[in-house]
Amino acid sequence: MTDIQIRITDREGEDHTVEAPTDMNMNLMEVVRAYELAPEGTIGVCGGMAMCASCQCYVLSDHELPEKSDEEEAMLSEAFYVKESSRLGCQIAMRPELDGLHVELAPES
Amino acid sequence: MIKTDILIIGAGPTGLFAVFEAGLLQLKCHLIDALPQAGGQLAELYPKKPIYDIPGFPEVMAGALVDNLMEQIKPFQPGFTLGQRAENIEKLEDGTFVVTTNEGVQHCAPIVAIAGGLGSFEPRKPQLDTLEQYENKGVSYMVKDPEMYRDKRVLIAGGGDSALDWSIFLADIAREVTLVHRRNEFRGALDSVEKVQELKNLGKIRLITPAEVVQLQGKDTLEGVLVRRNSDPQEDIRVELDAFIPLFGLSPKLGPIANWGLEIEKNAIKVDNTLDYQTNIPGIYAIGDVNTYPGKLKLILCGFHEATLMCQSAYQRIHPNKRYVMKYTTVGGVTGFDGSKKEAPKAVVKAID
């Protein structure tokens, strides 16, 4: 199986369950853009370099995610609306073990 | 009033390359950009990151690509209005456009090419209740004139390069510099971090980390702020100051261009991709990341192509009665407005005995 299901709560609070491929080198930010769950220009602004925090999300399920890199950690330390569960979507690669992941998009800032 | 042939809004890679293509057609260009330097995102966000999909460059640093483009367009002497945002557009009776910046500088041209990328970069403001009421009364989001802070008490918040660099720069000018950041670690060039450490040891910069500004105080103008240490949230520190400069990076916004009467879709400007990337207003084009059409890809190489076709169309609008065929630079060379001339060396014709 190469597709997993991801549940994404958008910025309006609406829930979406979407299929994400695990063999396309895609990350969570790109999945959100592919399904247009946030307006273009408000997410993935830096293209996925952990340099803008526009793809910040809160992880709501208890999946074990890869550790934050120094770059992600540093960007989150400058971002707004940051919580304990905050991650940058662009740093979360779609992998089989993330099937069922639930995230909520952080507000635009 | 600044007059030119093609007024380009946005000095990113697409806008810069448009100067070259326009120059080959003997058209002059002037660029407006909200950032203080040319290069757009490449210079502002990721100058030290490599790009791998510029044709002919297996790998090129974003900053180096901007330097190369600046070098390539130098013979065509583009004008720049930097650090200002294009605010209004007006169409005159003779069909030309006047674009006015937020600082009131007027630009007149028969052709406007919007190469605005994701929009103009606006400062990201921290979430503080009364922040906006102190704007220009002690709160500013960028350092425009460092002299303004001479002998003042300044507090800078943020953990990136600009927070570090301005703390270092102002340490020599201001009476007091306090740097507040949410973490102990800073995200910046190593020598900047070391320099701040050194200035801190010398007592020239007061460092409060990990901490956050939580409240602004002052009657009419800003007089002080409360800083909360993450480790000790009970006892806030009051810092008396004259200026508070939050530096939390920039975020692009389409901004005033959205109100120019152009057709907008998904935060981008709709253009005719079957022909020349013109918008719904004849004479106004949109090229690069700022435009959209079926199958659009936001790639630098696509922006270059769009800039080239835009210039050909602009030439025909400006000179409707002139006939012209595109000439290869290898054949025609490059003749700059500065009198410079680059051309392919002539082949030698000689008999071999």
Chai-1 contact restraints between the chains, C-beta under 6 A:
chainA,res_idxA,chainB,res_idxB,connection_type,confidence,min_distance_angstrom,max_distance_angstrom,comment,restraint_id
A,P39,B,N267,contact,1.0,0.0,6.0,A-B,restraint_1
A,E40,B,K266,contact,1.0,0.0,6.0,A-B,restraint_2
A,E40,B,N267,contact,1.0,0.0,6.0,A-B,restraint_3
A,G41,B,L118,contact,1.0,0.0,6.0,A-B,restraint_4
A,G41,B,N267,contact,1.0,0.0,6.0,A-B,restraint_5
A,C46,B,L45,contact,1.0,0.0,6.0,A-B,restraint_6
A,M49,B,Y46,contact,1.0,0.0,6.0,A-B,restraint_7
A,M51,B,L45,contact,1.0,0.0,6.0,A-B,restraint_8
A,A74,B,R187,contact,1.0,0.0,6.0,A-B,restraint_9
A,S77,B,G159,contact,1.0,0.0,6.0,A-B,restraint_10
A,S77,B,R182,contact,1.0,0.0,6.0,A-B,restraint_11
A,S77,B,R183,contact,1.0,0.0,6.0,A-B,restraint_12
A,E78,B,G159,contact,1.0,0.0,6.0,A-B,restraint_13
A,E78,B,F248,contact,1.0,0.0,6.0,A-B,restraint_14
A,F80,B,Q127,contact,1.0,0.0,6.0,A-B,restraint_15
